[in-house]
Amino acid sequence: MRLIPRYMILIVLALLAVPPFSSAQEPKQPPELKKVTVADGVELRYVEKGKGVPVIFVHGAGMGYSTWDNHLGPFAESYRAIA
């Protein structure tokens, strides 16, 4: 029975030694990332590549524009790809 408190102490110390998942600094954004502020101060960020007829890639389920990284290059050869 004495071993259980010792293991709990080791687990707590191990968790305290792990760096936090999120940092106070904003992550670096790619240079092609643009942003626009719309009503009520909401910021929309997007990536735009290529020229021509626009093709818009819409993400969902908590994902971001980087979901479409593999597709933007090929589409940008013939279209204006926006994610």
N, C-alpha and C positions, 0 to 999 in steps of 0.2 A: 503494500500500500504506500510505502514511502516513495517509491519510484514515480508514481503518478505526478505528484507536485514537481519533482525535479524535471520530468519531461515537459510539463506545462511551462516551467520557467525557461527551458531551452527553446521551446517553440516561440514564446513571446520575444525572447532576445533575438532569435533568428529573424522574426518578422520586423523587428525594429531596425535590424541591420540592412534590410533590403531598401534600395532607394525608392522613392515614391513613383507611382505610375505616371502622374502628370506633373509637369514642371510649370513654374510661373511664367516662363518665357513662351512667347508665341512661336509655333514651329515655323521653320523657314519655308517660304512659298516659292514655287518655281517662277522664273522671270516672266513667262508668258501668261501667268495668272493675272486676270484683270478683275476689278470690282466696281460695282455701281451701287449707290445708295438710293433706295426707293422710299416710298411713304413710311413715315414713323421711324426713320432711322434704320430700317432693315437693310443689311448689306447682302448683296448677291455677288458671288464670285464665280468666274467662268474662265475657261480656256478657249481660245479661238485660233485655229490654224487653217491655212489654205485660203483660196479665193474661189469665187463662183457662187453657185446656188447653195444656200445654207442647208446644212443637215444638222439637226439638234439632237444631241444625246442626252436623255433624261435618266437620272439614276434614282434609286429608291432604296428602301429598307436600311436607312442610316448610312448608305455609302456616299462617296464623294465623286468629284470629277475624275479622280485618278482611276476609277473603275474602267474608264474608257481609254486609258493610255494606249493600249495595244491597237485600238481601232482608229484613233484620230489620225495617225500618220498615213495609213493607206487611203483613208477617205479624203485627207487634205490634198492629195495629189490631184483630185478632180473636183472637189467640192470645198465649201467653206464649212469646216467641221467645228461645232461649238458644243462644249460639254460644261 
